[in-house]
């Protein structure tokens, strides 16, 4: 039986059956009738005149390099910082120099301001013109400097003659020109520091070469800034600047005062050389077992323990403790075999206590790490900065120094030449004597008298060329056990750049690990 439908209107019934649709929003009535062809002919601003096909108009365009943000070339942002500079101080320096002749002397002589210290090129040009005019003995003022710059064709580049008068008006007082110059110099050093940092950054990203060499080069960059070094210009001096010191040195020598250089502890050798002088490269060479390390430690002990002067000893062969035992044996006159193997008596212990106290207080810096040339240079520069009075450096020995990243067998002769030259330059840079020990070849053993010669220097003749003093060691009893000269050592000064050569004989007290003057035996 069919269920009876309720009485509903037909329209209402359809609304219940059909899904509800969202009512259409009626279009806004146009005030005027618009021709469709007119609309298509005049596109909206920013819309292409010929719209793409409907099938492609909503597709994402392909990404290309031109659609990406161009960070490096974008002119909207400039992240570069202005280098350290003080234009006001530069103007005041130049203004003071244009006003006062005394200000020129203060700036040039006391501050030693240089043209590149100025940040603005125009100021560097004006500074150079002032110095040139002043050197001629002519007055340096806005009129004469304008004439000089006009003659050079540079007056327009510096801002004209009116700018020179502006400089004069900008200076508070010419009496403070030296102070202003110090500000300019400080800013210049900071700029060089920034430049060095940039170069170091480039070294790090390039990563070319061995790590130790890169670090050493970076340290040298910083050291150059700290020392105010300039690789493009040297430092010249007139005789008037150093003749007084020279005369005093000669006078002290004539009156028998202390040696001007570092004492070696060997009286005759000190009399011959006048002491080891700053900037000298001293080569002590010999065959194995001749006592090269003993002689080097004797000189280091004289410098650090007896004279109390800082000394650096780089031992690439023996560890620090072994060197320490030798120092205690030599200072305390205790048999080295007793220190090594035991058997010291009460007297030896007392001498050891005294010797160890002297050793403890000595400014003797020992480094026994195996290092490359770059490492040694870096370590010594760092030590010189922390120990400004460093008086002597000893390197034991030449053949154990390596150059990182090089093949040893093929280029060893060139390596030794480079190492030798580098030590000579380092001695001049640090302003101290450097002693380097070196091996001799078998030449002496092939001769009847066994006496070494300069030609026996192993692997490179450049060692002889670079060294200021070459000392060859010879122990006659090393070849002849029954030699009448047993216990003697010849210090053969085969080369002496600033004096005569000679053969000096000392006594070998090898049981104490030392050499002494013959008079002390």
C-alpha positions, 0 to 999 in steps of 0.5 A, a space after each residue: 500500500 502506497 504511503 500518501 504524500 503530504 500536501 505540498 506545493 509542487 515548487 516547494 517539493 522540488 526545492 527539497 529534492 534538488 541540491 541547494 545552489 549558491 545564488 548568483 550575484 547579479 552583475 553590476 549594471 553598466 552605466 554605458 554600453 561598452 563595445 567588446 572590440 574596444 575593450 580588446 583593443 585597449 588592454 589594461 596597464 601592465 597587461 600584455 597587449 596580446 594575452 597568451 592562449 587560455 591553455 598556457 596563460 596560467 602556467 608558471 613561466 620557466 625559471 631562468 637566471 634573469 628571473 632570480 635575484 641578482 645579489 652580487 650586481 644589485 645596486 640597491 645594497 652596498 655593504 662595503 665599509 669605508 676604510 679607516 681614515 680621518 679627513 679632518 686630521 689630514 687637512 689639519 696636517 697639510 694646513 699646519 705645514 702650509 703655515 709653519 716651517 717647524 710643523 714640516 720638521 715635526 711631521 717628517 722627522 718625528 712622525 715620519 709620515 709618508 705620502 701613502 699614509 694619506 687616504 685622499 689622493 689629493 692630500 698625498 699629492 699636496 704633501 709631496 709638493 710641500 716636501 719637494 718645495 721644502 727640500 729646495 729651501 723655499 718657503 712652503 705656503 699656499 702660493 708657492 705650493 699652488 705654483 709648484 702644482 701648476 707647474 706639474 699640471 696637478 693643480 686641478 686634480 687637487 681642487 685648485 688653488 682655493 683648496 690650499 687656502 681652505 686647508 690653511 683655514 681649517 687647521 686649529 693651530 699649526 703647533 699641533 701638526 705633529 699630533 694630527 700627523 700621528 692620527 693620520 699615521 694610525 689610520 694608515 696602519 689600520 688600513 694596512 691591517 684591513 688590507 692584510 686581513 683581506 689578503 689572509 682571507 684570500 689565502 684561506 679560500 685559495 688553500 694553495 700550498 701546505 697549511 703551515 706555509 699558509 699560516 706562516 705567510 698570514 703571520 708575516 702579513 700581520 707582523 709586517 703591519 705591526 712593525 710598520 714594514 713596507 715592502 715597496 720602500 726601504 729605509 735609508 739613513 744618512 751618515 749624520 744619523 748613525 755616525 755617533 753610534 759608530 764612533 762610540 762603538 769604536 771608542 768602547 772597543 779601543 778602551 777594552 770595554 765589553 764586546 759589542 756583540 754576543 759573547 761565545 765564551 771562547 776568549 780567542 774567538 771573541 777577540 777575533 770576531 768582537 762578538 756575534 753581531 746582530 744580523 749575522 749568520 754564523 755557520 758551525 759545521 763538522 763531521 758527525 761526532 765532532 761536537 757541533 751541538 756541544 759548541 752551540 750549547 756552550 755559546 747558548 749557555 754563555 748568552 742565557 746563563 752567564 750573561 742573562 740575555 734571552 736566547 732561543 735554541 731550536 733542537 731538531 735532533 735532541 729532545 729538551 730533556 737531553 739538552 737539559 742534562 747536558 746543560 746541567 753537566 756543563 754548568 755543574 761540572 758533573 759527569 754526564 754519564 752520572 746524570 744519565 746512569 746514576 752514581 752521583 755522590 753528595 758533592 755531585 748533588 750539591 753541584 746539581 742543585 746549584 746548576 739546576 737553579 741557574 738553569 731554571 732562571 736562565 732565559 733559554 727558550 728551547 724548542 725540540 719539535 720537528 719543524 719546517 722552515 716556515 714553522 721556524 720563521 713563524 715561531 721566531 717572529 712570535 718569540 721576538 714579539 714576546 721577547 723583544 730583547 732576544 739576543 741569539 738564535 741557534 738552529 741544530 741543524 741545517 740538514 734536518 730543516 725541511 721545506 713543506 710540500 717539496 720532494 726532498 730527493 730531487 731538489 735538496 740542493 735547492 732546498 738547502 740554498 733556500 734555507 740558508 738564504 732564508 736564515 740570513 734574511 731572518 737574522 737581518 729582520 730580527 736584528 740578531 745573530 743566528 747560529 746554524 749547525 751543518 754537516 760536512 761531506 766525507 771530504 775530510 776523511 779522504 784527505 791525509 790530514 783530515 782537516 776540513 775545508 769550505 768545499 766540504 760543506 754538504 749539499 750546497 755551496 750557497 751556505 758559504 756565500 750566505 754566512 758571515 762567519 763559517 767555523 769548521 770543527 776538527 778533533 784530531 783524536 777523532 781520527 787518531 786515538 793516540 794523537 798527541 793533541 788528544 782532548 783538543 778541538 780546532 775552531 777553524 774560522 774559515 770565513 769571516 766577512 768582516 775580519 781575518 780568519 784564524 784557527 783557534 784551539 780549545 779544550 774538549 771536556 766531553 765528559 762534562 759536555 763542553 769546550 773551554 779555553 785552553 787556559 782553563 784546563 
